[in-house]
Amino acid sequence: MTQQYDTIRAVIWQDNVLKLLDQRKLPHEEILLTLETAADTAQAIKDMVVRGAPAIGVTAAFGVVLAARAAYAKNPENWRAEIAEDLDILANARPTAVNLVWALEVMKGLFDGIEGDPEPTLLAEAQRIHEEDIAANRTMGELGSALFPENCRVLTHCNTGSLATGGYGTALGVIRSGYANAKVTDVYADETRPWMQGARLTAWELVQDKIPVTLVVEGAAATLMRQGKVDWVVVGSDRITANGDVANKIGTYSLAVLARQHGVKFMVVAPMSTVDYNLPNGDAIEIEQRAYEEVLSIGGQQIAAEGANAWNPVFDVTPAELVDAIVTEKGVVENPTTEKMAELLK
């Protein structure tokens, strides 16, 4: 049933190279970029050719394959030392997305057991990470949509679909599942300044998969809720701490506060690889700052008054007490606490 609402893949391994759907060009152009080096892969992550924590993790895994290919060709006897610089470049591409570091650690964990050419072993692992991400998203889709009432109206933020993951999506996967099961009737998507991921990407994905979507500016969310048009806010996450605090695209915290004020439920959907048990709470999360120009302009066109400054944090932190449910492939944590989050590991 859900297959008809799952037609997009943003990360593709094809013809022994990595191909990424350039999300900077959507929705006007659909361009696949071919990447043959780890440095190019890291730059693509940094430049937001690919974005979304799970998709970044999958991309980084394939980046390790490209790094290993180059290292083995240059120094087959000591490729593990040769690859170190490329791994550092990949690790530093985006600091907040914990999936990036997670994927690199999984790949590095295989190094010691490899004899001969590392590429076949590492490629198989990267493909496994990719396939397991899609499978996890489908599981989360079913678990999350099971919480919806009949005729559910949902609001989502940023992009959490196939473009942000290996495929199907986290929060958007829940929405896909809910729509396929005839539980979701209305989907509202925030535009998501300054990169407009909601307008350019989420709306594009839903239109591609023939799921009706209504675009709203972030400032309209409160009125939408006050008018009783939203039952659940459903978002993704780039990092979840041990107590259930959630780092996600800037503006998520605002939605959580508004949802609590208006009696709207708030759901966070993310794979277990996004949960960072090493961080006790959201205060410990490094928040990435990006260029001021992203706020002062749109598509390279200056929109702000000359001389104005800007503040451009990419993420904010939503405290656990504002979250009604965290959905992972391992299960659902309602009203998360440190103790409840620890239960997921069991």
C-alpha positions in Angstrom: 0.0 0.0 0.0 2.8 2.5 0.9 4.9 1.7 -2.2 2.8 4.2 -4.3 3.8 6.9 -1.9 7.5 6.1 -2.0 9.1 7.0 -5.3 12.1 9.1 -4.5 15.8 8.3 -3.7 18.3 11.1 -3.0 21.4 8.9 -2.4 22.3 6.3 -5.0 25.3 4.0 -5.5 25.5 3.4 -9.2 28.2 2.4 -11.7 30.7 2.2 -8.8 30.3 5.9 -7.9 28.1 7.9 -5.5 25.3 9.9 -7.0 23.4 12.6 -5.1 20.2 14.4 -6.1 21.2 18.0 -5.8 18.7 19.4 -3.3 19.8 22.9 -3.8 18.3 22.9 -7.3 14.9 21.4 -6.3 12.1 21.9 -7.1 13.0 23.5 -10.4 15.7 21.1 -11.6 16.4 17.4 -10.9 20.2 17.0 -11.2 22.2 14.0 -10.1 25.8 14.9 -9.1 28.4 12.2 -9.5 31.0 12.0 -6.6 34.2 10.0 -6.9 36.2 11.2 -3.8 35.7 11.5 -0.1 36.6 15.2 -0.3 33.9 15.8 -2.8 31.4 13.9 -0.7 32.3 16.0 2.4 31.9 19.2 0.4 28.5 18.0 -0.9 27.4 17.4 2.7 28.7 20.8 3.8 27.1 22.6 0.9 23.8 20.9 1.5 23.6 19.0 -1.8 22.5 16.3 0.6 20.9 17.2 4.0 19.0 15.5 6.8 20.8 13.6 9.5 20.0 10.0 8.2 20.8 10.9 4.6 24.1 12.5 5.7 25.0 9.3 7.6 24.3 7.1 4.5 26.2 9.5 2.3 29.2 9.5 4.7 29.2 5.6 4.6 29.6 5.7 0.9 32.2 8.4 1.3 34.3 6.0 3.3 34.1 3.5 0.4 35.4 6.2 -2.0 38.1 7.1 0.6 39.2 3.4 0.9 39.4 3.0 -2.8 41.8 6.0 -3.1 43.8 4.9 -0.1 44.2 1.3 -1.3 45.2 2.5 -4.7 47.9 4.8 -3.3 49.2 2.6 -0.5 47.8 -0.9 -0.4 50.0 -2.0 2.4 49.1 0.8 4.7 45.7 2.0 3.5 44.4 2.4 7.1 46.8 5.2 7.8 46.3 6.7 4.3 42.6 7.0 4.8 42.7 8.9 8.1 42.8 12.4 6.5 39.7 11.6 4.4 37.8 10.3 7.4 38.6 13.6 9.3 37.3 15.6 6.4 34.1 13.6 6.3 33.6 13.9 10.1 33.9 17.7 10.1 31.4 18.3 7.3 28.4 18.9 9.6 28.9 18.9 13.4 25.4 18.6 14.7 24.1 15.5 12.8 25.1 12.6 15.0 24.3 10.1 12.2 27.4 11.3 10.4 29.8 10.3 13.2 27.8 7.1 13.8 28.1 6.0 10.2 31.9 6.7 10.2 32.3 4.7 13.4 30.4 1.7 12.0 32.6 1.7 8.9 35.8 2.2 10.8 34.8 -0.8 13.0 35.4 -3.1 10.1 38.9 -1.9 9.2 40.8 -4.3 11.5 39.1 -7.4 10.1 39.7 -6.6 6.4 42.4 -8.4 4.4 43.4 -7.1 1.0 41.2 -4.6 -0.9 38.8 -3.0 1.6 36.3 -1.7 -1.0 34.1 -4.8 -1.3 33.6 -5.2 2.4 33.0 -1.5 3.0 30.7 -1.2 0.1 28.6 -4.0 1.4 28.4 -2.3 4.8 27.4 1.0 3.3 24.7 -0.6 1.3 23.5 -2.4 4.4 23.3 0.9 6.3 21.3 2.4 3.4 18.9 -0.5 3.2 18.4 -0.7 7.0 17.7 3.0 7.1 14.8 2.5 4.7 13.5 -0.5 6.6 13.7 1.5 9.9 11.8 4.3 8.3 9.0 2.0 7.3 8.8 0.6 10.8 8.7 4.1 12.3 6.0 5.1 9.7 3.7 2.3 11.0 4.5 3.0 14.7 4.0 6.7 14.5 0.9 6.7 12.4 -0.7 4.2 14.9 -0.8 7.2 17.3 -3.0 9.3 15.0 -6.7 9.6 15.4 -9.0 9.2 12.4 -9.1 12.1 10.1 -5.9 13.4 11.5 -4.5 16.9 10.4 -0.7 17.2 10.7 1.8 20.0 10.5 5.5 19.3 9.7 8.6 21.4 9.6 11.7 21.3 7.3 12.1 18.2 5.2 12.2 14.7 6.8 11.3 12.5 3.8 13.1 10.5 1.2 15.4 13.5 0.5 16.5 13.6 4.2 17.0 9.8 4.6 18.0 6.7 2.7 14.4 6.6 1.6 10.7 6.9 2.7 11.5 9.3 5.5 11.2 9.7 9.3 8.5 12.3 10.1 7.4 12.3 6.5 7.4 8.5 6.6 4.9 8.6 9.4 2.8 11.0 7.3 3.2 8.8 4.2 2.1 5.8 6.3 -0.8 7.7 7.8 -2.0 8.8 4.4 -1.7 5.4 2.9 -3.8 4.0 5.8 -6.4 6.7 5.3 -5.8 8.2 8.7 -4.3 11.5 7.6 -6.5 13.9 5.7 -4.6 17.2 5.7 -0.8 17.9 5.7 0.5 21.4 6.4 4.2 22.1 5.7 6.1 25.1 7.1 8.2 26.9 4.4 11.2 26.6 6.7 13.4 29.7 6.4 16.2 30.3 5.4 16.7 27.3 3.1 13.0 26.9 2.4 13.2 23.1 2.8 9.5 22.9 3.4 8.6 24.9 0.3 11.2 23.4 -2.0 11.6 19.9 -0.8 8.7 18.6 1.4 6.1 20.1 -0.8 7.9 18.7 -3.9 8.1 15.2 -2.3 4.4 15.1 -1.4 3.3 16.5 -4.8 5.5 13.8 -6.5 3.8 11.1 -4.4 0.3 12.6 -4.9 -0.2 13.4 -1.2 -2.1 16.7 -0.9 -0.1 19.4 0.9 -0.8 23.0 2.0 2.2 25.3 2.5 2.3 27.8 5.3 4.8 30.4 6.6 6.2 29.6 10.1 4.3 32.6 11.4 1.0 31.1 10.5 1.4 28.0 12.7 -0.1 29.6 15.8 -3.2 30.7 14.0 -3.6 27.3 12.3 -3.5 25.6 15.7 -5.8 28.2 17.3 -8.4 27.5 14.6 -8.3 23.8 15.5 -6.8 22.7 12.2 -3.9 20.7 13.6 -4.0 17.5 15.6 -0.3 16.5 15.6 3.0 18.3 14.8 5.4 15.7 13.4 9.1 16.6 13.0 12.4 14.8 12.6 15.6 15.3 14.6 19.4 15.7 14.0 20.3 14.7 17.6 18.3 13.4 20.6 20.1 13.4 24.0 19.8 10.8 26.7 17.0 12.6 28.5 14.9 13.1 25.3 15.8 16.6 24.4 15.7 17.1 20.7 17.9 19.2 18.3 16.2 19.8 15.0 15.8 22.5 12.4 15.5 26.0 13.8 11.8 26.7 14.4 11.0 23.3 15.9 11.1 24.6 19.5 8.7 27.3 18.5 6.2 24.7 17.2 6.6 22.6 20.4 5.7 25.6 22.5 2.8 26.5 20.3 1.6 22.9 20.3 1.6 22.7 24.1 -0.3 26.0 24.3 -3.0 24.9 22.0 -3.4 21.2 23.1 -1.8 19.8 19.9 0.3 16.7 20.2 4.0 16.9 19.3 5.9 13.9 17.8 9.6 13.5 17.0 10.5 10.7 14.6 14.2 9.6 14.2 16.2 6.4 14.0 18.2 5.1 17.0 21.4 6.3 15.3 20.2 9.8 16.0 20.0 9.2 19.8 23.2 10.3 21.4 23.4 8.6 24.9 26.7 10.3 25.5 25.0 13.7 25.9 22.9 14.0 29.1 20.7 16.8 27.8 20.3 19.4 25.1 22.6 21.9 26.7 25.5 19.8 25.6 24.6 19.8 21.9 26.8 21.9 19.5 24.6 24.1 17.5 25.9 24.8 14.0 26.0 28.4 12.8 25.8 29.1 9.1 26.6 32.2 7.0 24.6 35.4 7.6 24.0 35.6 3.8 21.5 32.8 4.0 19.2 35.0 6.1 19.9 38.2 4.3 19.2 36.8 0.8 17.1 34.2 -1.0 18.6 32.4 -4.0 21.4 34.8 -4.1 19.1 37.8 -4.2 19.6 40.3 -1.4 16.3 40.9 0.5 17.5 42.7 3.6 18.5 46.3 4.0 22.2 46.9 3.3 24.1 47.0 6.6 21.8 44.7 8.5 23.3 41.9 10.5 21.8 38.4 10.9 21.9 35.5 13.3 21.7 32.1 11.7 21.6 29.1 14.0 20.7 26.0 11.9 19.1 24.1 14.8 17.3 24.7 18.1 16.7 22.4 21.1 13.2 21.3 22.2 13.2 20.2 25.8 11.8 16.7 26.5 8.9 18.0 28.5 7.4 19.5 25.4 7.5 16.2 23.5 4.5 13.8 23.6 6.2 11.0 21.7 9.6 10.0 20.3 9.2 7.4 17.6 12.2 5.1 16.7 12.5 1.8 14.9 12.9 0.2 18.3 9.7 1.6 19.7 7.8 4.6 20.9 8.7 6.6 24.0 5.8 8.7 25.2 6.6 11.8 27.5 10.3 11.0 27.3 12.6 11.0 30.3 16.1 9.7 30.9 14.7 6.5 32.3 12.3 5.9 29.5 15.0 6.6 26.9 17.3 4.1 28.6 14.6 1.5 28.2 15.0 1.7 24.4 18.5 0.3 24.7 17.1 -2.8 26.4 
